[in-house]
Amino acid sequence: MSTYKTYMQRCLQLAQNGLGTTYPNPLVGSMIVSENDEILGEGWHRKSGEPHAEVNAVLDAEKKGYGEDAFAKATLYVNLEPCSHTGKTPPCASMIVQKGFKKVVIGTLDPHDKVAGKGVALLKEAGIEVVVGILKTECNALNKRFFTFHKDQRPYIILKWAKTADGFIAPATKNKQQPVWITNKYSRQLSHQLRASENAILVGAKTILDDNPSLTCRDWSGNNPTRVVLDSRKSITTDYRVMDDTAPTLHFKMSSHQPLEIVNQLYKNNIQSVIIEGGTRTIQSFIDAGLWDEAYQFTGTEVLFFKGLKAPILSGNYHIVSRQIIENDVLKIYRHT
């Protein structure tokens, strides 16, 4: 069992390489190990429409000269149940059967109704020994976005804001239509890394009108998230940065006071994860509705405004996951329970 866990941990490491690029597919890593604990091949899923992790692990092994004779004595490890249906690529479970593997070790079952145990059943029907549930908690956590979307029929929701040392996120008045930076450049870079990891970013109309942000991950290499703008009064025109062609934009004619309706609309648009970035009223509405999974709270070191817009206040059941110092800023990450 300890050996199973070691190899499954490696699958999770491999799967992480696809963070931010596999949507709408899950994060999956796979490896092939011989009877003598020799690693024959490794792979991960890189992008929707491209080969899945199991296929890439087989291709890696075949490039090294291994074939069905080796596979017949080997174990294939994968953190998520192999698919059993034909989508943009052929079913991985069928490929595993064709290659003649004797054993498959799986981290967790796939919640998607097109798979959901069917992949395991196909493998067992072919006489392959199947072990399920290795590092199940960790495997579920890795694909929290995919699992939340398919099991709860909503996106995984991350709240994020930066506040001054005395608790404000914006000044009472502004002279320029641009963001006022509260945190340092390293915190902003981390914020853009977070954007690149998620499917969408959402703000209310007031944030657009006050700051005219681009809502891209320009300080980090990665895909820009889909921008979602709440604009019940239809006040955002095409000359604002969020309406340019640097990233897709969804323009919802909705108020921030409708969090459940917003979430339902995001689900209908196949958004698996979303960062709620502003402003306070929008973030607070999701907190008050209990519609959030994680919260990233950055706190700067300076008292900048003395008066202005107060930061959101968390409520309900939650706990702190981590506390990090980023130069002089403090980042606290919370999880809703």
C-alpha positions in Angstrom: 0.0 0.0 0.0 2.8 2.4 0.8 4.3 1.8 -2.7 0.9 2.5 -4.2 0.8 5.8 -2.3 4.3 6.8 -3.5 3.5 6.3 -7.1 0.1 7.9 -6.8 1.8 11.0 -5.3 4.0 11.1 -8.4 0.8 11.0 -10.5 -0.5 14.0 -8.6 2.8 15.9 -9.2 2.6 15.1 -12.9 -1.1 16.2 -13.1 -0.3 19.6 -11.6 1.6 20.4 -14.8 -1.7 20.9 -16.6 -3.1 23.5 -14.2 -4.8 26.2 -16.1 -4.5 24.5 -19.5 -6.7 21.4 -19.4 -10.2 23.0 -19.1 -12.8 21.6 -19.4 -11.0 18.4 -18.7 -9.6 17.4 -15.3 -6.0 17.3 -14.1 -4.6 13.9 -14.6 -1.1 12.3 -14.3 -0.1 8.7 -15.0 2.9 6.4 -14.8 3.8 2.8 -15.7 5.8 0.8 -13.3 7.4 -2.7 -13.8 7.3 -5.6 -11.4 10.8 -4.5 -10.3 9.7 -1.0 -9.6 11.3 0.4 -12.7 9.4 3.5 -14.1 8.7 2.6 -17.7 6.8 5.8 -18.7 5.2 8.9 -17.4 2.7 11.4 -18.7 0.0 14.0 -18.0 -2.9 15.6 -19.8 -1.8 18.9 -21.2 -4.8 20.3 -23.1 -8.3 19.4 -24.1 -8.3 17.6 -27.4 -4.8 16.3 -26.9 -3.9 12.8 -25.6 -4.8 12.0 -22.0 -2.3 11.2 -19.3 -2.5 7.4 -19.7 -1.9 7.7 -23.5 1.1 10.0 -22.9 2.5 7.5 -20.3 2.3 4.7 -22.8 3.8 6.8 -25.6 6.7 7.7 -23.2 7.3 4.0 -22.5 7.1 3.0 -26.2 9.7 5.7 -27.1 12.0 3.9 -24.6 11.5 0.6 -26.4 8.9 -1.0 -24.1 5.9 -2.8 -25.6 3.1 -5.1 -24.7 5.4 -7.8 -23.2 6.5 -5.2 -20.6 3.0 -3.9 -20.1 1.7 -7.4 -19.4 3.8 -7.4 -16.3 3.5 -3.7 -15.4 1.1 -1.6 -13.3 -0.5 1.6 -14.7 -1.1 4.3 -12.1 -3.5 7.2 -12.7 -5.1 9.7 -10.2 -8.5 9.7 -11.9 -10.6 6.8 -13.4 -9.7 6.3 -17.1 -12.5 7.5 -19.4 -14.7 4.9 -21.1 -16.3 7.1 -23.7 -15.2 8.7 -27.0 -15.0 12.5 -26.8 -12.3 14.5 -28.5 -10.0 11.5 -28.0 -10.6 7.7 -27.9 -11.4 6.1 -24.5 -8.4 5.5 -22.3 -9.9 2.4 -20.7 -10.1 0.6 -24.0 -6.5 1.6 -24.8 -5.3 0.1 -21.5 -7.1 -3.1 -22.3 -5.6 -3.2 -25.8 -2.1 -2.7 -24.4 -2.5 -5.7 -22.1 -1.8 -4.2 -18.7 -2.2 -6.7 -15.8 -3.0 -4.1 -13.1 -4.4 -0.5 -12.9 -4.2 1.5 -9.7 -6.6 4.5 -9.6 -6.8 7.4 -7.1 -10.5 8.2 -7.3 -13.5 7.7 -9.5 -14.6 10.2 -12.1 -17.9 12.0 -11.2 -18.7 12.8 -14.8 -21.9 10.9 -15.7 -20.2 9.6 -18.9 -17.6 7.8 -16.8 -18.6 7.4 -13.1 -17.4 3.8 -12.6 -17.8 2.7 -16.3 -14.1 2.9 -16.8 -13.4 0.6 -13.9 -16.1 -1.8 -15.0 -14.5 -2.0 -18.5 -11.1 -2.8 -17.1 -12.4 -5.5 -14.8 -14.5 -7.1 -17.5 -11.2 -7.5 -19.5 -9.6 -9.4 -16.5 -7.4 -6.5 -15.4 -6.8 -6.2 -11.6 -8.1 -2.8 -10.5 -7.3 -1.0 -7.2 -9.3 2.1 -6.4 -9.0 4.7 -3.7 -5.3 5.3 -3.3 -4.8 8.9 -1.8 -8.5 9.5 -2.6 -8.7 12.7 -0.5 -5.7 14.2 -2.2 -6.9 13.1 -5.7 -10.3 14.7 -5.1 -8.7 17.9 -3.8 -6.5 18.2 -6.9 -9.6 18.2 -9.1 -11.8 20.3 -6.8 -12.9 22.5 -9.7 -13.9 19.5 -11.9 -15.6 17.7 -9.1 -17.5 20.8 -7.8 -18.8 21.5 -11.3 -20.0 18.0 -12.0 -21.3 17.1 -8.6 -22.7 20.4 -7.3 -23.5 21.9 -10.7 -21.7 25.1 -10.1 -18.2 26.5 -10.5 -15.6 26.4 -7.8 -15.7 29.9 -6.3 -12.6 31.8 -5.0 -12.9 35.2 -3.4 -9.9 37.5 -3.6 -9.2 41.0 -2.3 -6.4 43.2 -1.1 -6.9 45.6 1.9 -4.8 48.2 3.6 -3.4 47.8 7.1 -6.5 49.6 8.5 -9.0 47.5 6.5 -9.9 49.5 3.3 -9.9 48.2 -0.3 -10.3 51.5 -2.0 -10.2 55.2 -1.2 -13.4 57.3 -0.7 -12.6 59.4 -3.8 -10.2 58.9 -6.8 -8.7 61.3 -9.3 -7.8 58.7 -11.9 -9.7 55.9 -13.5 -7.2 53.2 -12.6 -6.5 50.7 -9.7 -4.8 52.0 -6.6 -2.2 49.4 -5.6 -2.3 48.3 -2.0 0.1 45.4 -2.2 3.7 45.0 -3.6 4.6 43.7 -7.0 5.2 40.2 -5.7 1.7 39.9 -4.3 0.4 41.2 -7.6 2.4 38.6 -9.5 0.9 35.9 -7.3 -2.5 37.3 -7.9 -1.9 37.0 -11.7 -0.7 33.4 -11.2 -4.0 32.7 -9.5 -5.9 34.2 -12.5 -3.9 32.0 -14.9 -5.0 28.9 -12.9 -8.7 29.6 -13.0 -11.3 29.5 -15.7 -12.9 32.9 -15.1 -12.7 36.2 -13.2 -15.7 38.2 -12.1 -16.2 41.8 -11.0 -19.1 44.2 -10.5 -19.7 47.2 -12.8 -18.5 49.7 -10.2 -15.0 48.1 -10.2 -14.9 48.6 -14.0 -16.2 52.2 -13.9 -13.8 53.2 -11.1 -10.6 51.3 -12.2 -11.0 50.3 -15.8 -9.0 47.1 -15.2 -7.9 44.7 -17.9 -8.4 41.6 -15.6 -5.7 39.6 -17.4 -2.7 37.7 -16.1 -0.1 40.0 -17.7 2.4 39.6 -14.9 2.4 35.8 -15.2 2.8 33.4 -18.2 -0.5 31.6 -18.8 -4.0 31.8 -20.3 -6.1 34.8 -19.5 -9.3 33.8 -17.7 -12.7 34.6 -19.1 -13.8 38.0 -17.8 -17.3 38.2 -16.3 -18.8 41.6 -15.7 -22.0 42.2 -13.7 -23.7 45.2 -15.2 -27.4 45.5 -14.4 -27.6 49.1 -15.6 -25.8 48.4 -18.9 -23.2 51.1 -18.1 -20.1 49.3 -19.4 -19.4 50.4 -23.0 -17.0 48.9 -25.6 -14.2 51.4 -24.9 -13.5 49.8 -21.5 -10.5 47.4 -21.3 -12.6 44.4 -20.3 -14.4 44.6 -23.6 -11.2 44.3 -25.8 -10.1 41.1 -27.5 -7.3 40.1 -25.1 -9.6 37.6 -23.4 -13.2 36.4 -23.7 -15.8 38.5 -21.8 -19.2 37.5 -20.5 -21.4 40.6 -19.9 -24.1 39.7 -17.5 -27.0 42.1 -17.1 -27.3 41.2 -13.5 -26.8 42.7 -10.0 -24.3 41.5 -7.4 -27.2 41.0 -5.1 -28.2 37.9 -7.1 -25.3 35.5 -6.3 -27.3 32.3 -6.8 -28.6 33.5 -10.2 -25.0 34.5 -11.1 -23.7 31.1 -10.2 -26.4 29.3 -12.2 -25.5 31.5 -15.2 -21.8 30.7 -14.9 -22.6 27.0 -14.8 -24.7 27.3 -17.9 -21.7 29.0 -19.6 -19.5 26.0 -18.6 -17.4 28.0 -16.2 -15.7 25.4 -13.9 -14.0 27.9 -11.6 -14.2 31.6 -11.0 -12.3 34.3 -9.0 -14.6 37.0 -7.5 -12.3 40.0 -7.4 -14.5 43.0 -6.7 -15.7 45.0 -5.3 -16.7 44.7 -1.6 -20.4 44.6 -2.3 -20.0 41.8 -4.9 -17.7 39.7 -2.7 -19.8 40.3 0.4 -22.9 39.1 -1.4 -21.3 35.7 -2.1 -20.1 35.5 1.5 -23.5 36.3 2.9 -25.1 33.7 0.6 -22.5 31.1 1.6 -21.5 30.6 -2.0 -17.7 30.4 -1.8 -15.0 27.7 -1.5 -11.8 29.6 -0.9 -10.8 33.2 0.0 -7.5 34.9 -0.6 -7.0 38.0 1.5 -3.9 40.1 0.9 -3.1 42.8 3.5 -0.6 45.6 2.7 1.6 47.2 5.3 0.5 50.8 4.9 -2.4 52.9 6.1 -3.2 54.5 2.7 -6.7 56.0 2.7 -7.8 56.7 6.3 -11.4 56.5 4.9 -13.0 54.7 2.0 -14.5 51.4 1.0 -14.2 48.8 3.8 -12.9 45.3 2.9 -15.3 42.3 2.9 -15.9 40.4 6.2 -15.9 36.6 6.2 -18.8 34.9 8.0 -20.2 31.4 8.4 -18.1 28.3 8.8 -14.5 28.6 7.5 -10.9 28.0 8.6 -7.6 29.4 7.7 -5.5 27.1 5.4 -2.3 29.1 5.4 -0.6 32.4 6.2 2.2 33.6 4.0 4.5 36.6 4.1 5.2 38.1 0.7 8.0 40.6 1.3 6.0 42.7 3.8 2.5 41.8 2.7 0.4 39.1 4.4 -1.6 36.6 2.5 -4.2 34.5 4.4 -6.0 31.7 2.5 -9.3 30.6 4.0 -11.5 27.6 3.1 -15.3 27.5 3.5 -16.6 24.4 5.3 
